[in-house]
Amino acid sequence: MKRSYFLFQFLFSVVISYNTLFAQDYGYFIAFTDKANSQYSITSPEKFLSARAIERRAKQNISITEEDLPVNSEYVDSLKKLGILISHTTKWLNGAIAFSNDAALMDTLTNIHFISTVELTKSPITLKNSNNKLNLQKNKLEISSYGSAWNQTQTLNVHHLHQAGYKGEGMHIAVIDAGFYKANELPVFEHLWSNGQILGSRDFVNPQSNIFKEHAHGMMVLSTMGGYIDNTFSGTAPEASYWLLRSEDAASEFPIEGDYWILAAEFADSAGVDIINTSLGYNQFDNPSFNYSYDELNGETLRISRAADLAASKGMLIIISAGNEGSNPWKYITAPADAKNVISVGAIRSDSIRASFSGFGPSADDRIKPDLSAMGYNTTIQDINGELSHASGTSFSAPILSGSAACFWQANPNLSATEIRNKLIESAHLHSNPNNELGYGIPNFKTLISSYISLTQTTNFRITPNPFKHQIVINGLDTLESSTIYIHDLLGNLLKIILHESGQPSKTISNLDDFQVGCYVISIVNHKHQKQFKLIKY
């Protein structure tokens, strides 16, 4: 972890203080023309991507390209010499977030050969427009048979995954939000800290902040996935691991926050994350001159939406709230839910009826939106006082689905992010007749687990010895089907792939002396079944 920490500190370093930065009233996005003379090379990706990120690409046959290279540092230095404050750079969109009160200087920048465009993204701060991002209704709850989260769990049938032992273990989820107030001390998160499931945090708005003293929205979002209190509450992925990333400035509303989101998504990719959940959406700003038009929600025009699709192209599953504008004059989804290869999530009630506030589709280019729906009305969340409460918003339908998807992907580690997305859509109740209120509908994880995982034990696998030291023998293999055997560590890193041809009921796996002492997961996969077992090396 220390190596990863210093790697990301280097690649995502902040070159100025937060107080200095916000002495500047105007923010800009500066796009560069190229990455010429880069000090990095796609032949040495370990210098700008984590091992887990490289492995994710390899596993899904995704190439590392120039798009993944950091921006040209000489271009950044040249801008700084002009007196322009550069807070961050984005490699995917090859640009920089900049601050300056010298409008005349900024107007001349496109005359510089390495600058293609300069866009104003922030003006002086005014009172924030809430945009109905979070509808919170606090009520104490009664405990149900599955804990107080039963309704939001059973509407997706994700409890069938939990009963099969899939609760997100080994999956990495990035939560991009506005802050995680008290997430380091509230009871529903205790297991995440004690088990090392909080992988770290970053703040792209104010890198000097304590995100556990910022806005509570991200904390509530996190609780619907990672929260757990025995016999009282369970999120949809209580055994997953989480990165906590802040991109939203709760004190204002400007397009620059979309650029902060891009930085967070790039970081999540570089850190090797599997799923990004974001419960943020943009269409109106404190300065109306920045407002987006519906015509711009085509998945291509807005920078944040293009970046969301780029994130999906890196092999991550991107799950985004559709927005809470359904009862407002705007009524449509918000960006980046319009992106083409993400899953935008609308909100339903516990009776599977659409929540009135849930944003409508289609996208401006007439694609079905939202993509899927999950419970977002009177959902159970952790509140700031240590109590479980009800809250409403697509802010919660998205993470409930994200956690569920993590459990399904844990059960099917051989599938790509695109395949996971497609299977979720195929399982949804409106798949053959989608609409622009619920999209393809409500995914059914009972159907998915029945289709892709054999719960009826048609095989009798036995692995000996377990614990092991040098080698293992797998008995009970299918003699009519070839199988693929995967060995992962508990962080989800793929360590070994073994092919077993049909005809033989057993397979010996040798050369395990290099494995360190500890626990591992072995998966046995073919067209009929997939089973996972824990291995212990002593």
C-alpha positions in Angstrom: 0.0 0.0 0.0 2.8 2.4 0.7 4.1 2.1 -2.9 0.7 2.7 -4.3 0.2 5.7 -2.1 3.4 7.4 -3.2 2.7 6.5 -6.9 -0.7 8.2 -6.8 0.6 11.2 -4.7 3.0 11.7 -7.6 0.6 11.3 -10.5 -2.3 13.3 -8.9 -0.3 15.8 -6.9 -1.7 19.2 -6.0 0.7 22.0 -6.7 -0.9 24.8 -4.8 -2.8 25.2 -1.5 -6.5 25.1 -1.4 -6.7 28.6 0.2 -4.5 30.1 -2.6 -6.6 28.3 -5.2 -9.9 29.7 -4.0 -8.5 33.2 -3.8 -9.0 32.9 -7.5 -12.6 33.4 -8.5 -12.5 32.0 -12.0 -11.7 28.4 -12.9 -10.9 27.0 -16.4 -10.4 23.8 -18.3 -7.4 24.0 -20.6 -7.2 21.3 -23.3 -3.8 20.4 -24.8 -3.2 19.5 -28.4 -1.0 16.4 -27.8 1.2 14.5 -25.4 4.4 14.9 -27.4 7.7 14.1 -25.7 6.0 12.4 -22.8 8.4 11.0 -20.1 6.1 8.0 -19.9 5.6 5.1 -22.3 2.8 2.6 -22.8 5.5 -0.1 -22.8 6.1 0.7 -19.1 2.6 1.1 -17.7 3.7 0.2 -14.2 5.0 3.8 -13.9 1.5 5.3 -14.1 -1.0 2.4 -13.4 -1.2 0.1 -10.4 -0.6 -3.7 -10.9 -4.3 -4.3 -10.3 -5.3 -1.8 -13.1 -2.9 -3.5 -15.5 -4.2 -6.9 -14.6 -7.8 -5.7 -15.1 -7.0 -4.6 -18.6 -5.1 -7.8 -19.5 -8.0 -9.9 -18.2 -10.5 -8.1 -20.4 -8.2 -7.7 -23.4 -8.1 -4.0 -23.1 -5.0 -2.2 -24.6 -3.1 0.4 -22.7 -2.9 3.4 -25.1 -1.6 7.0 -25.2 -4.9 8.0 -23.7 -3.6 6.5 -20.4 -0.4 8.5 -20.4 -0.1 11.5 -18.0 -0.1 15.0 -19.7 3.1 16.6 -20.9 4.6 18.2 -17.7 6.4 20.8 -19.9 3.1 22.2 -21.0 2.0 22.5 -17.3 5.2 24.2 -16.3 4.8 26.7 -19.1 1.4 27.7 -17.9 2.6 28.1 -14.3 5.4 30.4 -15.5 2.6 32.7 -16.9 1.2 33.0 -13.4 -1.7 30.5 -14.0 -2.5 28.2 -11.1 -2.8 24.6 -12.1 -4.5 22.4 -9.5 -4.9 19.1 -11.4 -4.4 17.5 -14.8 -6.5 14.9 -16.6 -4.8 12.3 -18.8 -7.9 11.0 -20.5 -9.0 14.4 -21.8 -5.4 15.7 -22.0 -6.0 18.9 -20.1 -5.6 20.9 -16.9 -7.9 22.5 -14.3 -6.6 26.0 -14.0 -7.4 29.2 -11.9 -6.8 32.8 -12.8 -8.5 36.2 -12.4 -6.7 37.5 -15.4 -9.3 37.2 -18.1 -7.2 38.9 -20.7 -4.4 36.4 -20.2 -6.8 33.5 -20.5 -8.3 34.8 -23.7 -4.8 34.7 -25.3 -3.9 31.1 -24.4 -5.3 29.5 -27.5 -2.5 31.4 -29.4 0.0 29.0 -27.7 0.8 26.1 -30.0 0.1 23.3 -27.5 -3.3 24.6 -26.3 -6.4 23.7 -28.3 -9.2 25.2 -26.2 -9.8 27.2 -23.0 -13.2 26.9 -21.3 -14.5 28.9 -18.3 -15.9 26.4 -15.7 -16.3 28.5 -12.5 -17.2 32.0 -11.7 -17.4 33.8 -8.3 -19.3 31.6 -5.7 -22.9 32.3 -4.9 -25.4 30.4 -2.8 -25.6 26.8 -4.0 -28.6 25.6 -6.0 -29.5 22.3 -4.3 -31.0 20.9 -7.5 -32.9 18.4 -5.4 -29.9 16.1 -5.4 -30.8 14.5 -2.1 -34.3 13.9 -0.7 -33.8 12.9 2.9 -36.6 11.8 5.2 -35.5 10.8 8.7 -37.5 8.2 10.4 -36.5 5.5 12.9 -37.1 2.1 11.6 -38.3 -1.3 12.7 -36.1 -4.3 12.2 -37.3 -6.8 9.5 -36.3 -10.4 8.9 -33.3 -9.3 6.8 -32.5 -6.3 8.9 -34.0 -2.9 8.1 -32.6 -3.1 4.5 -34.9 -6.0 3.5 -37.1 -4.0 1.0 -34.2 -2.5 -1.0 -32.5 -6.0 -1.0 -35.4 -8.1 -2.0 -36.6 -5.9 -4.9 -33.4 -7.0 -6.7 -33.4 -10.5 -5.2 -29.7 -9.8 -4.3 -30.2 -11.9 -1.1 -30.0 -15.0 -3.2 -26.4 -14.0 -4.0 -25.7 -13.4 -0.3 -27.1 -16.8 0.6 -24.8 -18.4 -1.9 -21.8 -16.7 -0.1 -21.3 -13.8 -2.5 -21.2 -10.5 -0.6 -18.6 -8.6 -2.6 -15.4 -10.0 -1.2 -12.4 -9.1 -3.3 -14.3 -6.5 -5.3 -13.1 -2.9 -5.3 -15.7 -0.1 -5.5 -14.9 3.6 -5.8 -17.6 5.9 -4.3 -17.3 9.4 -6.0 -19.4 11.8 -3.9 -19.5 15.0 -1.9 -18.0 13.9 1.4 -18.1 11.0 3.9 -19.0 12.7 7.2 -18.3 10.5 10.2 -17.8 7.4 8.0 -14.7 6.7 10.1 -16.7 6.4 13.4 -20.4 5.5 12.7 -21.3 1.9 13.8 -22.5 0.6 10.4 -19.0 1.0 9.0 -17.0 -0.6 11.9 -16.4 -3.8 10.0 -15.0 -2.0 7.0 -12.3 -0.5 9.1 -11.5 -3.5 11.2 -11.3 -5.8 8.2 -9.2 -3.3 6.1 -12.0 -2.8 3.5 -11.5 0.9 3.3 -8.7 1.1 0.8 -8.1 4.9 1.1 -9.5 8.3 0.3 -8.8 11.3 -1.9 -10.3 14.8 -2.1 -10.1 16.4 -5.5 -11.9 19.6 -4.4 -9.8 20.4 -1.4 -6.8 17.9 -1.2 -6.1 19.3 2.3 -9.5 18.5 3.8 -10.6 15.7 6.1 -13.3 14.0 4.0 -14.8 12.6 7.2 -15.8 16.2 8.2 -17.2 17.1 4.8 -20.8 16.5 3.5 -22.7 13.5 4.7 -24.1 12.5 1.4 -21.3 10.1 0.4 -21.5 8.4 3.8 -25.1 7.7 3.4 -24.5 6.3 -0.1 -21.7 4.1 1.2 -24.0 2.7 3.9 -26.4 1.2 1.3 -23.5 -0.9 -0.1 -20.9 -1.5 2.6 -22.9 -1.0 5.8 -23.5 -3.9 8.2 -24.8 -4.4 11.7 -25.5 -7.9 12.7 -29.3 -8.8 12.7 -30.1 -5.1 12.1 -28.8 -3.9 8.7 -26.9 -5.1 5.7 -25.9 -3.2 2.6 -25.8 -5.0 -0.7 -22.0 -5.6 -0.7 -20.8 -5.6 2.9 -17.7 -7.6 2.1 -16.4 -5.4 -0.8 -13.6 -2.9 -0.4 -14.0 0.8 -1.0 -12.1 3.9 -2.2 -13.8 7.1 -0.9 -13.3 9.9 -3.4 -14.6 13.5 -3.1 -15.3 15.4 -6.3 -18.4 17.5 -5.3 -18.1 20.9 -3.7 -21.3 21.1 -1.5 -20.8 24.9 -1.1 -21.3 25.7 -4.8 -22.4 24.3 -8.2 -20.2 24.8 -11.2 -19.1 22.7 -14.2 -15.6 22.5 -12.6 -17.0 19.9 -10.3 -17.5 17.7 -13.3 -13.8 18.1 -14.0 -13.1 17.0 -10.4 -15.2 14.0 -11.1 -13.1 13.1 -14.1 -10.0 13.2 -11.9 -11.6 10.9 -9.4 -12.6 8.5 -12.1 -9.0 8.5 -13.5 -7.7 7.8 -10.0 -10.1 4.9 -9.6 -9.0 3.4 -12.8 -5.3 3.7 -11.9 -5.9 2.2 -8.5 -7.4 -0.9 -10.1 -11.1 -0.3 -9.1 -13.7 -2.7 -10.5 -16.9 -0.5 -10.1 -17.4 3.2 -9.9 -20.6 4.4 -8.2 -21.5 8.0 -8.4 -24.6 9.6 -7.0 -24.0 13.0 -8.6 -25.6 14.6 -11.6 -25.4 18.0 -13.3 -27.7 20.2 -15.4 -28.2 23.6 -13.6 -25.5 25.8 -11.9 -25.3 28.7 -9.6 -24.5 30.9 -12.6 -27.3 30.1 -15.2 -25.0 30.9 -18.1 -23.3 27.6 -17.4 -26.5 25.5 -17.5 -26.6 22.5 -19.7 -29.3 22.1 -22.4 -31.2 18.9 -22.9 -29.7 18.7 -26.4 -26.2 18.4 -24.8 -27.2 15.1 -23.1 -26.2 13.0 -26.0 -23.3 11.2 -24.4 -20.7 13.0 -26.5 -21.0 16.8 -26.0 -20.3 17.1 -22.2 -16.8 16.4 -21.0 -18.0 14.5 -17.9 -20.1 12.2 -20.0 -17.3 11.5 -22.4 -15.1 10.7 -19.4 -17.7 8.3 -18.0 -17.6 6.3 -21.2 -13.8 6.4 -21.2 -13.9 5.0 -17.7 -16.1 2.2 -18.9 -13.7 1.5 -21.8 -11.0 0.8 -19.2 -12.9 -2.3 -18.0 -14.7 -0.8 -15.1 -18.5 -1.0 -14.5 -19.8 2.6 -14.2 -23.1 3.0 -12.3 -24.6 6.5 -12.1 -27.8 8.0 -10.5 -30.3 9.1 -13.1 -31.1 12.2 -11.1 -34.0 13.5 -9.1 -35.6 15.9 -11.7 -38.6 13.8 -12.6 -41.0 16.1 -10.8 -39.3 19.3 -11.8 -39.7 21.3 -15.1 -36.4 19.8 -16.4 -37.7 16.2 -15.7 -34.9 14.5 -17.6 -31.8 12.6 -16.5 -28.7 14.6 -15.7 -25.0 14.3 -16.8 -23.1 12.0 -16.8 -26.1 9.6 -16.7 -26.4 10.3 -20.5 -23.1 8.4 -21.2 -23.5 5.5 -23.6 -21.7 2.6 -21.8 -22.6 3.3 -18.2 -25.6 2.1 -16.2 -27.8 5.0 -15.2 -30.2 4.0 -12.4 -33.7 5.3 -11.8 -35.6 5.0 -8.5 -38.5 2.8 -7.6 -40.5 2.3 -4.5 -40.6 -1.0 -2.6 -43.7 -2.0 -4.6 -41.6 -1.6 -7.8 -43.5 1.5 -8.9 -41.4 4.4 -10.2 -40.6 7.0 -7.6 -42.1 10.3 -8.8 -38.8 12.3 -8.6 -36.8 9.8 -10.7 -35.5 11.4 -13.9 -36.9 10.5 -17.3 -35.1 9.6 -20.5 -34.4 9.3 -23.3 -31.0 10.8 -23.9 -30.9 13.6 -26.4 -29.9 11.2 -29.1 -32.9 9.0 -28.3 -31.3 6.2 -26.3 -33.2 4.4 -23.6 -32.5 6.1 -20.2 -32.4 5.3 -17.4 -30.8 1.9 -18.1 -32.0 0.1 -15.0 -33.9 0.9 -11.8 -33.6 0.0 -8.1 -35.2 1.0 -4.9 -34.6 4.7 -4.1 -37.7 5.7 -2.1 -37.7 5.3 1.7 -34.4 3.4 1.5 -32.5 2.6 4.7 -29.3 4.5 5.3 -27.0 5.4 8.1 -27.6 9.0 9.3 -25.2 11.3 11.0 -26.5 10.6 14.5 -25.6 6.9 14.4 -29.2 5.8 13.7 -30.7 4.0 10.8 -33.1 6.3 8.9 -35.2 6.4 5.7 -34.0 8.6 2.7 -35.1 9.0 -0.9 -33.3 9.7 -4.1 -31.6 8.1 -7.1 -28.6 8.8 -4.9 -29.5 5.5 -3.2 -30.9 3.4 -6.1 -27.5 3.6 -7.8 -25.3 2.3 -4.9 -27.8 -0.4 -4.0 -27.4 -1.7 -7.6 -23.6 -1.2 -7.5 -23.2 -3.4 -4.5 -25.5 -6.0 -6.0 -23.4 -6.0 -9.2 -20.2 -6.4 -7.2 -21.6 -9.6 -5.6 -22.6 -11.0 -9.1 -19.2 -10.1 -10.5 -17.5 -11.8 -7.5 -19.4 -14.9 -8.4 -18.4 -14.6 -12.1 -14.9 -13.2 -12.1 -14.2 -14.4 -15.7 -16.8 -12.0 -17.1 -15.8 -8.5 -18.4 -17.4 -5.3 -17.3 -19.3 -5.1 -20.6 -20.6 -8.6 -20.1 -21.7 -7.9 -16.5 -23.6 -4.8 -17.8 -25.3 -6.7 -20.5 -26.3 -9.5 -18.2 -27.8 -7.1 -15.7 -29.9 -5.5 -18.5 -30.9 -8.9 -19.9 -32.2 -10.0 -16.5 -34.4 -6.9 -16.0 -38.2 -7.2 -16.1 -38.7 -4.8 -19.0 -35.8 -6.0 -21.1 -38.0 -6.9 -24.1 -40.1 -3.7 -23.8 -38.1 -0.9 -22.2 -39.4 2.6 -21.5 -38.0 6.0 -20.5 -39.3 5.8 -17.0 -37.7 2.6 -15.7 -35.4 1.8 -18.6 -35.0 -1.9 -19.1 -36.4 -2.3 -15.6 -35.4 -4.0 -12.4 -32.6 -6.5 -12.6 -33.3 -9.9 -11.1 -30.3 -11.4 -9.4 -32.2 -14.6 -8.6 -32.5 -15.2 -12.3 -28.9 -14.3 -12.8 -27.6 -16.6 -10.2 -29.8 -19.5 -11.4 -28.5 -18.9 -15.0 -24.8 -18.5 -14.4 -24.1 -20.2 -11.1 -25.1 -23.8 -10.3 -26.6 -23.7 -6.8 -27.7 -27.4 -7.1 -24.5 -29.3 -6.4 -24.2 -31.4 -9.6 -20.5 -31.8 -8.9 -18.6 -32.9 -5.9 -15.4 -31.0 -5.9 -12.8 -31.9 -3.3 -9.5 -30.0 -2.9 -6.7 -31.7 -1.0 -4.8 -30.9 1.0 -6.3 -27.8 2.4 -4.4 -26.2 4.1 -1.6 -26.8 1.5 2.1 -26.2 1.3 3.4 -27.2 -2.1 0.6 -28.4 -4.3 -3.2 -29.2 -4.4 -5.3 -31.8 -6.1 -8.8 -31.0 -7.3 -11.1 -34.1 -7.5 -14.6 -34.4 -8.9 -14.0 -32.4 -12.0 -16.4 -32.7 -14.9 -15.2 -35.4 -17.3 -17.4 -34.1 -20.2 -16.5 -30.4 -20.0 -13.2 -28.6 -20.0 -12.8 -26.2 -17.1 -10.8 -23.1 -16.3 -9.3 -22.8 -12.8 -8.5 -19.4 -11.4 -6.6 -18.6 -8.2 -7.0 -15.1 -6.7 -5.7 -13.5 -3.5 -8.3 -11.9 -1.1 -7.8 -8.5 -2.8 -9.0 -10.0 -6.1 -5.6 -10.1 -7.8 -5.4 -13.0 -10.3 -2.4 -15.1 -9.5 -2.8 -18.2 -11.6 -4.9 -19.6 -14.5 -5.0 -23.3 -15.2 -6.8 -25.0 -18.1 -8.2 -28.5 -17.4 -9.3 -30.5 -20.4 -12.3 -32.8 -20.3 -11.8 -36.6 -19.7 -10.0 -36.5 -16.4 -11.8 -36.2 -13.1 -8.9 -34.7 -11.2 -6.2 -32.0 -11.7 -2.9 -31.5 -9.8 -1.7 -28.0 -9.5 2.0 -27.8 -8.5 4.5 -25.1 -8.1 2.7 -23.2 -5.4 5.8 -22.8 -3.2 6.0 -19.1 -4.1 2.6 -18.4 -2.7 2.9 -16.5 0.6 1.3 -17.9 3.8 -2.4 -16.8 3.9 -5.9 -17.3 2.3 -6.7 -17.6 -1.4 -9.8 -18.1 -3.5 -9.9 -20.8 -6.2 -12.7 -20.7 -8.8 -13.6 -23.6 -11.1 -15.5 -22.5 -14.1 -17.1 -24.1 -17.2 -20.4 -23.8 -19.1 -22.4 -25.7 -16.5 -21.2 -24.3 -13.3 -18.9 -22.0 -11.3 -17.8 -22.8 -7.8 -15.4 -21.0 -5.4 -13.5 -22.3 -2.5 -11.1 -20.8 0.0 -7.6 -22.2 0.2 -5.1 -21.7 3.0 -1.4 -21.8 2.5 0.7 -22.6 5.5 
